[in-house]
């Protein structure tokens, strides 16, 4: 049965007794409602909503959201200048956790209920909460872009704190524990352990250091970038995430003799020479070093301490000085890009004072009789 003409859209009664509504969009395409209606009033109300959207400039092409999530997500990743490790993480999260459920599904068909069901199924399947949180955060960000692209009206990721990664409190090594591990690690990595703990340097920053980055006269280290190791084994050099990542870090006086000896015995020669190299003259790999690290910790009787926890140790020690929050963020390279513009001009003398205060803590720890005879004054090579 043909419906009568109306000012906006058309409604007609179908042989089934239900009503169909249609209207012409801004693109000139005649568009039917996605479902039929029980009464003519319901069909009229639906058309009134579409007319209101057109008048307010809030109309969305209902076909826009029909793109498959897998295709849209792949394009989303390609279009962004991601760091290699981040790109690798996103690819893994998409392949293992998002694509199996949402890959073939249209972006516009992903509902809050579907997202909740997916998240619950991942957790029930034994996937770690941290991994699920990261996958959810990626899904939420991609769908947020779909909203900006006007493919969908509302982000279906509505789970409160769904993307929050809850990590357990990491241990903080004591000063004697740091030296105990450093004494038991291969001698060529002793200075690396001490700099990680008492200067707060990351693994990637340490293995990226060159001789030109070390100022032994003033006891300063210039951090200019880091080496990132991908799952494939490929290593890439990357600049810091923010301007604040490029920084000068002062070495505590008690640690400096170890660095001096290391530079003369193990570091490569020349300004471009690498500071830390393995026994086979290659840049150390994390998995190989971890074996040496775990053995050194076991020999020292220390359990559950990761190498990255040394940075937490350095942060804790520095926070016990009179350093301000800004100074601590500068020393550790922690800030947003905006904050970096404020913090990057940290005072050279104040940075030296923070390192001296950390050194006082080292000296006092050994004066209290911590298990070592005297404080650090050299190296065993």
N, C-alpha and C positions, 0 to 999 in steps of 0.2 A: 504494500500500500504506500503510495507516494505521500510524503509529508508536505505541508503547505510551506510557502516561502515565508521567511521572517527577516527582520532587520539584521540580525547577526546569527549566522549558522543555520543549520537545518535539523529538524527532528522528524523521524519517521517511525511508524509502528511496523514491526516485523511480523511475519506470519506466526511466529512463536508467541506473540502478544507482548514481547519486550520492546523497548524503544532504543533506537540508535541515534546518536548525535554526531554532527559533522560541522566543521568550520574551515575557513580558508586562513592559513597562517600568513605571517609577514613575508614569507618566501613565496607566496602565491600557490602553495601546494594545498590541495584539499585534504584535510586530516580528520579521520574518524576518531571517536573516543576509543580508548583501549578496551573498553568493555561496554556491554549493553546495560540498560537500566530497567528497573521493574516498573517505574511510572514515568509519565511524561514530565512531571514536576522535577524528578531527579535529573532527567536529561537537560531540562531547561536550566537547572541550577549549575550543572557542569559547564554548560555553554557560558553562563554568566561569569563563572570564574575565569574561563579562558578570555573572555572579552575584557575583564578587569585587568588581567595580566598584560594584554596588548595595550591598553590605555596607559598603564603605569610603566610601560617599558620593561616589564618583568617576564616577558614571554620567552620560553626556551623551546628550541626545536626538539620535539619528542623523539626524533630519530637520531639526534646527536649522540645520545647515550648508548646506541646500539653497537658501538665499537667494542670488540672483545677486550677484556681487561688485560690478557696476556700481551696483545699487540700494543695497547696503550702504555702498559708498564715498561715494555722493552724500549719504546720510543722515549719515554720519560727518562730512563737511565741514560740513553745515548745522548740526549740533549743537554745533560748537565756535566760541568767540568769537575768530575769527582776525582779524588785522590785514588791511586790504584788500589789500596787496601779497602777503601770504602766501596769502590765499584765492584770489587771481588765479593765483599760481604753482601751487597745488594743482590748481585747475581745469584748467590747461594740461597739467600732468603726467598727470592722469587721462585727459583727452581724447586727447592725442597719443600717449601711451606705455603706459598701463596698460589702458584700456578696450578697445582693438583686440584685445588678447590675452585679458584676463581678464573683460571686461565681462559677457558672457553666461554665464560659467562660475560654477558654484556655489562659494561660499566653501569648503565642505568638500572640493571636488574639486581645489583648488589644492595641488599637491604640491611638495616641494623640487626635484624634477627639472624640473617645469614652470617654476619660478621661474628655475632655472639656464639652461634653454633660452631663456626670454624674455630674460634679461639678455644672453646671448651674441648673440642675434639682433639686439638693439638696437645693440650695439657693432659687429657686422659690417655693420649697415646704415649705419654712419657717424655715428650719434648720438654727440655728445661725451661723453666719460667723466664729466664733471661732471654733465651732465643725466641720464645713466643712473643715477649714484649718487644723485641727488636723487629720482628716480622710485622706485628700489629702497628708499630710506629711507622714503618715503611708504607704499609697499606694506607694508613691514615693520611700520610703526606701525599701519596699519589692521588688518592681520592680528593684531597684538598685542592690539588691542581686541576682535577676534573671539574670541580666547582668553579674555579677561576676561568676555565676554558668554556664554561657554560654548557657542559655536557650533562651535568646533573644539578639539581637545585640545592641539595643538602648532602653533607658528608655522612655516609652511613656508619662511620666509625665513631660511636658515641659512648664507648666504655670508659668510665672514669678511671684515670690512672692506668689504663690498659697498656700504655707504652712505657710505663715507669719500670726501669730496671733496678731491682732491689739486690744489692750486692752485700755480702756479709762483711762485717768490720775486719779489715786486714790487720795482721799483727805488725807491731812496730819493734824493730830490733833494737836492743840496747847497744850502747857504744862498745862494750866488751864483746858482744856477740858479733858485731860487724868486723872487728879486728880478728876474732877467732876464725870466722869464715875466710877472711882475707889471708890469714896465715896458712890456711889449708888448701886454698885454691892454687892452681898452677901459677907460679911466680909472674908469668907474663900477664896475668889477669888481676893481680893484686891491686894495682892502682885503679883499675876499672871498677872494682868493688868499692873501694874507698871513695872514689869520685861520685859514684851513684848514690852512696849513702850521705856523704857530707857536703855534696854540692847539688844534690837533687837532680842529677842528669838522667835522662832516659836512655835505655839501651840503644835505640836508633841514633840518638844524638852522640853517644860515646863512640860508637863504631864509625861514625861519619867524621870524626875529628881528624884534622891534619896538623902537621907540625906548626904551620903558620897560625893555627888557632890557639896555640899555647904561648903564653907570656910568662916564662919562669921568673924573670926579674921582678915582676910585680905580682906574681902569683894569681894570674887571671886566665880564664878560659873564655874564648869567644865561641858561642853557639850560633851557627849559621844555617843549619839544616839537619836532616836526619836520613838514615837509610832505612827503608821499609822493605821487609821481606814478605813476598806473596806466598800463598799456599803452594803455588807451582814451583817455588824455589827461586824464582826470579827476584832480584833485588833492584830497587829503584831509589834514587836520591830525590828527596822532596824538600821543598822549603817549608818552614814552619807554617802552621795553620793561620797564625796571625802575626802581625808585626812584632808583638811582644815576645814571640818565640825566638827571635833573633836577639841575643842578649849577652852581656858580660857577666860571668860568674866568678867570684873570688874564691880561691882555694884556702881553707884553713891552714894555718902555719904548721900544725902537727901533721898534716897530710902532704904538704908540699914536698918534703924530702923523698917520699915514695914516688911522686910524680917525676921529680928530677932524675932519680935513678932509672925509672922506667924509660924516660926519654933517651937516656944515654945507652941503655941496654937493648930495649925491645922496639922502640919506634923506628920507622923508616927514616932515612936521611932525606934532606932537601925540604924546601918549604911545603911541597905538595905531598911529602911522605905521610903515610897513615900513622896515627898514634898507636892504634891497637890492631895487631895482625896476629893470626894464628901461627902455629908451629910450622905450617907449610906456606907461610907468607901470603895467606889469603885473608880477606876480611872475615872476621869470625861469624859463624852462623849461630843463630839462637838455639837451635835444637842440639847442636854439639856442645855449646857452652852450658846449656841446662843440665846435661849429664855431669859435667865437671862441677857445676853449682850444687846439684843434689848430693854428690859425693862429699864435697867440702862441708856442706851443712850436716850431713850424717856424721862425718869425722869430728865435727865440732859439737855434736850432741844437740843440734838445733832442729826442731821439726816444724813443718808447715810454713816455712819462710820462702816466699818467692823472690826472685831477683827484683821485680818491680816494687816489692815492699820496701826496698832500700830507699826509693824515692819518697815513700811515705815517711820513712824514718828521717830523711833530710828535711822534709816539710815540717815534721813535728819539732825537730831540734831548732830549726830557724824560728818557728813560732814561739819558742820559749825565750827568745831574745827580745829586745825592745823594738824589733822591726815592726813597721806599720803594715797594714793589710796591703797597701799599694806596693810597698817594698818587697813583701813576700811574693806577691803575684809577679813582680818583675823578675825576682831571682829564680822563680820556678817556671817562668814562661807561661803563666796562667792568666788569660784575659780574653775578652771578646775583642774583635777588631777595633771597635770604638774605644774600648778601654786602653788598648795598646797605644793609641795615639797620645794618651795622657801619661801612661806609665813608662814608655820607652826611653824617656830622658832621665831615668833614675840616676841619682848622684853617685859618681864613681867612689868617692870617699865613704859614703854611707854603705855601699855594697861591701867595701873592705871591712867596715866595722861589723857588719852582720857576720861575715866569715870569721872575724876575730872572736866574736861572741860565741859562735859555734865551737871554735877552738878551745875557748875557756871551758866549755862543757866537757870536751874530750879530756882535757888535762885534769879537771876535777874528778872525773869518773875514775881515772887511774890512781889519783891521790887517795881515793877512798879505799883502795885495796881491792881492785876488781878482778884480779886474777892474772894481770900482766905486770911485769916488773918495769915500772916507769911508763911514760907515754911514748907515743910513736916518735922515733927520732931518726929512722932510717929504714932500710928494707933489706930483706934477706936475699934479694936478687931474684 
